[in-house]
Every structure is written in C-alpha cells, then in structure tokens.
Amino acid sequence: TLTGGVVDADVAAGAAIAPSKVSGTAAILGANAFTGNQSITGDISASTATVAGTIIFPASGIQSLGAGAILSVDRAFVRVTGSGASQTRNATTPIAAGTAGQMVVIEGTNAFTVSIPAGGNVKFSGSPTAFALGPNDIIALLYDGTNWVELYRSLNVD
C-alpha cells in the first residue's frame, strides 16, 4: 500500500493495482499510451485528450416518461418514449439539471413522442417552440450550469 509519494518502477503488462491499494487520488504522470480496452469508473480530468479511434457512448435503458415528468440525464446518450402515449415534459424543468459542460444526445424511440417544451431550463436555437422526439429523432444539448442549450437536432423520418 502506498499512501502519498511516487511509484518509480516499471509495472508489468497485465498488472493491476487494486482500488483498495490506492489512498486518495491517483495520477499517471507524463505522456502515456494505453492499448486495448480500458475501463475507468469515476471522473477523469485532463488538459488534453487525444483519441485515435472510436468513442462510444452507451445508451441508457429507454426512459418511459409520463405527462409532466422530468427527463433524467444519467448518460451522454439517452433514449426516450412517451408512457403509453405521446407526452410533454414539465414546463419549468423539462430536463433534470446537469453539470456545467455536460453534453447529452436524446433520441426518440417510437411513435409515442416525447415533447420538450421551450423555456424553463431548455434553450432552443431558432424559434422557441416545443421539440417532439419521434422515432429516431435526435437532439443534442449542452448544460451551461443553468440551462440545457441546443447544439443540434435531427428529424429522422422512417
């Protein structure tokens, strides 16, 4: 167990450090290259990140939303449907607050549309009207610390 200080030794390929052996925050210093599949749980802070490959944002399970419900953003890619019929979100807080700088892509999954009203904590570009997410429709938003601000949308007719 190392509490404070720096490990100044080679770590063999395939070696692992158990979380119980790290006290506090662990840092990897200098330029590092990782190959293969890497899994990190928790927050990552980096001044620059270069990805030479694909970034995958796994979808949440499909959120079935009733009338006036607040859409929760637990991942970067959220899929939604109206609960048994087309539904409209809460007008004051259509989408739960996020973390400043957080991005989300929301996709409608079927004919039970989920309408996100303009206003409240959602700011749309262009005309301020509700946006109804039908099958395969997408909207991307960025949380600025107060509001979800539209980045883009796509109406994808089957």
C-alpha positions as CSV (number, residue, x, y, z in Angstrom):
1,T,0.0,0.0,0.0
2,L,1.3,3.4,-1.0
3,T,0.0,6.5,0.8
4,G,1.5,9.6,-0.8
5,G,4.7,9.6,-2.8
6,V,5.5,8.3,-6.3
7,V,5.9,4.8,-7.6
8,D,9.1,4.9,-9.6
9,A,9.2,1.4,-11.0
10,D,8.1,-0.5,-14.1
11,V,4.7,-2.0,-14.0
12,A,4.5,-5.2,-16.0
13,A,1.9,-5.6,-18.7
14,G,-1.3,-7.0,-17.4
15,A,-0.5,-5.9,-13.8
16,A,-3.3,-4.3,-11.8
17,I,-3.5,-2.1,-8.8
18,A,-6.5,-2.9,-6.6
19,P,-8.6,0.1,-5.7
20,S,-8.1,-0.8,-2.0
21,K,-4.3,-0.1,-2.5
22,V,-4.8,3.5,-3.6
23,S,-5.4,6.1,-0.9
24,G,-6.9,9.4,-2.2
25,T,-6.4,10.5,-5.8
26,A,-4.1,8.5,-8.1
27,A,-2.3,10.3,-11.0
28,I,-0.5,8.9,-14.1
29,L,2.3,11.4,-14.8
30,G,3.9,12.2,-18.2
31,A,2.9,11.0,-21.7
32,N,1.2,7.6,-21.6
33,A,-0.2,5.3,-24.2
34,F,-2.8,2.7,-23.4
35,T,-3.7,-0.1,-25.8
36,G,-6.6,-2.5,-25.7
37,N,-9.8,-1.9,-23.8
38,Q,-9.5,0.4,-20.8
39,S,-12.2,0.9,-18.2
40,I,-12.3,3.8,-15.8
41,T,-15.0,4.4,-13.3
42,G,-15.5,8.0,-11.9
43,D,-14.3,11.3,-13.2
44,I,-11.4,11.9,-15.5
45,S,-9.6,15.3,-15.6
46,A,-7.2,16.0,-18.5
47,S,-5.9,19.2,-20.1
48,T,-5.8,17.5,-23.5
49,A,-7.2,14.1,-24.6
50,T,-6.4,12.6,-28.0
51,V,-8.5,9.6,-29.2
52,A,-7.2,7.7,-32.1
53,G,-10.2,5.5,-32.6
54,T,-13.8,5.4,-31.7
55,I,-15.6,6.9,-28.7
56,I,-18.7,5.0,-27.7
57,F,-21.4,6.5,-25.5
58,P,-23.6,3.5,-24.4
59,A,-27.3,4.3,-24.3
60,S,-29.3,4.2,-21.1
61,G,-32.3,2.0,-21.0
62,I,-35.3,3.6,-22.6
63,Q,-36.9,6.1,-20.3
64,S,-40.7,5.8,-20.5
65,L,-41.9,9.2,-19.5
66,G,-45.4,10.2,-18.3
67,A,-47.0,13.6,-18.7
68,G,-45.1,16.4,-16.9
69,A,-42.2,14.0,-15.9
70,I,-38.7,15.4,-15.7
71,L,-36.3,13.7,-18.1
72,S,-33.2,12.5,-16.1
73,V,-29.8,12.6,-17.8
74,D,-27.7,9.7,-16.4
75,R,-25.5,9.2,-19.5
76,A,-24.3,11.0,-22.6
77,F,-26.8,9.1,-24.8
78,V,-30.4,8.9,-23.5
79,R,-33.3,7.1,-25.3
80,V,-36.9,8.1,-24.5
81,T,-40.5,7.2,-25.2
82,G,-43.9,8.5,-24.0
83,S,-45.5,6.3,-21.4
84,G,-48.3,4.6,-23.5
85,A,-49.0,7.8,-25.5
86,S,-47.3,11.0,-26.6
87,Q,-46.2,13.1,-23.6
88,T,-45.0,16.6,-22.9
89,R,-42.2,17.3,-20.3
90,N,-42.6,19.6,-17.2
91,A,-42.6,23.2,-18.5
92,T,-40.3,24.6,-15.7
93,T,-37.7,21.8,-15.6
94,P,-38.2,19.6,-18.7
95,I,-34.7,18.1,-18.1
96,A,-33.0,17.5,-14.8
97,A,-30.1,19.8,-14.0
98,G,-26.7,18.5,-15.1
99,T,-23.1,19.6,-14.6
100,A,-21.7,22.6,-16.4
101,G,-20.1,21.4,-19.6
102,Q,-22.1,18.2,-19.7
103,M,-23.4,17.1,-23.1
104,V,-26.3,14.8,-23.9
105,V,-27.8,13.3,-27.0
106,I,-31.5,12.4,-26.6
107,E,-33.2,10.0,-29.1
108,G,-36.9,9.3,-29.5
109,T,-37.6,5.6,-29.9
110,N,-41.1,5.1,-31.2
111,A,-44.4,6.8,-32.2
112,F,-45.1,7.8,-28.6
113,T,-43.4,11.2,-28.9
114,V,-41.7,13.0,-26.0
115,S,-42.1,16.8,-26.4
116,I,-39.6,19.0,-24.7
117,P,-41.2,22.5,-24.3
118,A,-39.2,25.7,-25.0
119,G,-38.4,27.7,-21.9
120,G,-37.7,26.5,-18.4
121,N,-34.2,25.2,-18.3
122,V,-34.1,24.4,-22.0
123,K,-32.9,26.9,-24.6
124,F,-33.6,26.0,-28.2
125,S,-31.8,27.6,-31.2
126,G,-34.1,29.4,-33.7
127,S,-37.8,29.5,-32.9
128,P,-38.7,28.8,-29.3
129,T,-41.3,26.1,-29.8
130,A,-41.5,22.6,-28.3
131,F,-39.5,19.8,-29.9
132,A,-41.2,16.4,-30.3
133,L,-38.9,13.4,-30.4
134,G,-40.4,10.7,-32.6
135,P,-38.8,7.6,-33.9
136,N,-35.1,8.1,-34.4
137,D,-35.3,11.9,-33.9
138,I,-32.3,13.3,-32.1
139,I,-31.5,16.5,-30.2
140,A,-28.1,17.3,-28.6
141,L,-27.8,19.7,-25.7
142,L,-25.0,21.2,-23.6
143,Y,-25.6,22.2,-19.9
144,D,-24.1,25.7,-19.2
145,G,-24.6,25.4,-15.4
146,T,-28.2,26.8,-15.5
147,N,-29.8,25.7,-18.8
148,W,-29.6,22.9,-21.4
149,V,-28.7,24.8,-24.6
150,E,-29.4,23.2,-28.0
151,L,-26.4,22.2,-30.1
152,Y,-28.3,20.5,-33.0
153,R,-31.3,18.4,-33.8
154,S,-32.2,15.9,-36.5
155,L,-35.7,14.9,-37.6
156,N,-35.3,11.4,-39.0
157,V,-38.4,10.2,-40.9
158,D,-38.6,6.4,-41.2
